[in-house]
């Protein structure tokens, strides 16, 4: 399910976007008959956790992280070949096998590097806290925007592997391609805007500051 173009874009910042997205997620959960107390909100660091904190407050659910790292092409760190999560879940884009200079062994090696980095990062962000249980709960995976949807796709599969009863993906803004990619992998996609000619996520925010790990740690401790 999408809720395109119902809000003003660009958003002022991730805090505003999180509050607005929280209302939409709450409405979707209510429409699905979700029982209060059965939801967990999982933010994709770093910016997604800021948005996820607003969603968690709106729905009255605990907040945790699901660390998903992009697997980049060795020639261009911005070119996504796929994504991984800390539990080893790996998703490659359809074009990854055709990317120049990248064979199956190289893809595996690149993924292994990012899985190790994701595990280290997840432990650092939780700062000694145990993971919030996902099994039997509705997992709401939140990012600050979905360009390709690769990291959210990996996060969906990770939540499924943790035995979530249902999986929703939520973001303030998304490309049509990412929504189409994610729809078969989760139970619902909740977005506020699906603008044409998507480009970079940051263009849909007036303020799109870099988020420090310390801010993420503080948000997790407060929720």
N, C-alpha and C positions, 0 to 999 in steps of 0.2 A: 504494500500500500504506500502510495506517495501522497504528499499534500503540497503540490508544487505552487509556487508563486502566490502564497497567501500572506507573505510578510514583506516588509521593505528590505531590499538588498541594495547596497551592502549593509551588513550588520555593523553596529558600532564596535563591538569586540566579542570575544568568546563568552564573556559572562552574560551579555544580553542574549546571544544566540542560544546559550544553554538554558536560560529561563524560558525562552520561547519554545525551544525544542521540548523541554520538559512538559509543557502544557499539551503538546501534540502527542507525546508518548503516553502521558497519563490518559488522554482521551482514547487512544488506541487500546491500551490495556483494559480500560473500563468496558469498551465495546466488545472485547474478547472475553469478558467475564473473568479476568484474572483475579485471583484471590489475593487480597493485601497480605504482605509479608512473605510472598513467594517469589519476589523479584530480586535480582542482583544486577547492578549496573557496572559494566566493565569498560573503562576508558582506554583508548589507545594513546599511549604517551607520544609526545608530551601534550600538545595542544588539545587533543581529544579528552584528556582528563579534566581540563578546565571546563569544557562543555559538559562532560559527564557529571561533574559535581552539581551543576544546575539541574540536570535531569534527575539525579539521585534525590535531591531535595524535593523536587516536585512530586515524585512518585513514592517518597518515603522508603527508599531502599538503600541497602549498604552499597558502598562504592569500592571497587577494586580496579586493578589494572590487568589488561591482557596485552603483553608486549609483543607487537608484531613488527618485524623489521623487513624493509624492502630488500630484495636481492637485486643488486644493480649490475649493469653491464660493466666489465672492467675498463672500458674505454670512456664511459660516461656515467658518473654516479647518479645522475638524474634519470637515467633510462632504466625502467623497472623490467626485470626479467621475471619477477615473481615476488613472493613474500613468504616469511616463515614466522612461527611463534616459538616461545620459549620451551614448549613441550615437544618440539620437533615437527609439528605440523608444517608441511611445505606445499605451496601452490605455485606452479609456474604458469606464466602467461602463454597463450597459444603460440605466440611468435618466438618464444624463447629458444626453441629447437632450431630455428632458422637464423638466429642472430649470428652475424659474422664472427668467427673466431671462438665460438662457445659450443663445445660438444657436451655430451651427457656427463662425462667425468668432471669437466670444468664447472658445470652447473651444480653438481653435487658438492664439490669443494667450496664453491661460493656460498651455497646454502648452509653448509656446516659452520662456516665462519660466522654467519649471521645468527644461527641458532645459539652458538656459544655466547655471542654478544647479547642476545635477547635474554638468556638465562641470567647473566651477570647483572643486566640492567633491571630485570624484574626483582631480583633479590635486593638490589640497592634501593629501589623505589619503595619496596614494602618495609624497609628499615627494621627488619626483625619481626614484623607482624605476619601472622599466618594468612594464607590465602582465604578469601571468603568462599565458603562452599558453593559450588555451582550445581551439583547433582540434584535433580528434581526441581530446580528453580527455572523461572523464566529469565534468561540472560539477555540483557539489553546492551549491545555493543555500540559504543559511541565514538565517533571521530569528529574533528572540527570541519571536515569536508571530505568528499569522496571524488577523487579525480579518476583514477583507474579502478578503484575498488579492490585492488590486490591485497592490501594489508587487512582490510575488513573481511575479505573472503577467507583468508587464513585464520583470522580470529573466530569466524563463524564455525569453521571446522574444528578448531580447538575447543570451543564451547560444546559442540556436539560430542567430542571425545570425552569431555568431562561429565557427560550424561545430563546436560541441561534438558528440561522438559520441552522448552520452546526457545527459539533464538530470534531476536529482533535486531536489526541494524538501524541505527538512528544517526542522522547528521543534519546540520542546518542547511547544507547545500551539497548538491551532487550533480555529476554529469549523467546524462541519460544512459551512456554506455555502462557506467558503474551500477546504476540501478538495475539494468537488464542483466548484468553479470551476477549480481547478488541475489536476485529474486528466487532462483531455483535452490539456493543454498541456505536460505533462512525462511522463517515463517512470515515475516513482514519486513518491509523497508519503509521507514518513516523519515521523510525529508521535508523541509519547508520550502525549498526552491530548487528547481531543475532548469537552470538557465541554458540557453543555447550558446554555442561557442565557448565552452567551459574554460579552458586554459588552467591557470594556477588557482588553488584554493584561496590564497591571500588576496586576490583581487575582489573578493566578496566580503571583505572586512575593512572598515576604516582603520582599525588598529589590529595589527597582526604581529605582535611582538614575539620574539623568541621566548620560550618558556624554560626556565631553569629547573633542574631536577629537584631543587629545594622547594620550589612552589608545588610541584606534584606531590612530594612527600608530605608537605603540610596539608594539602587538600585531602589526601588519603587518611591522614591522622584525624582530621576534623569531621569526617563523614562516617 
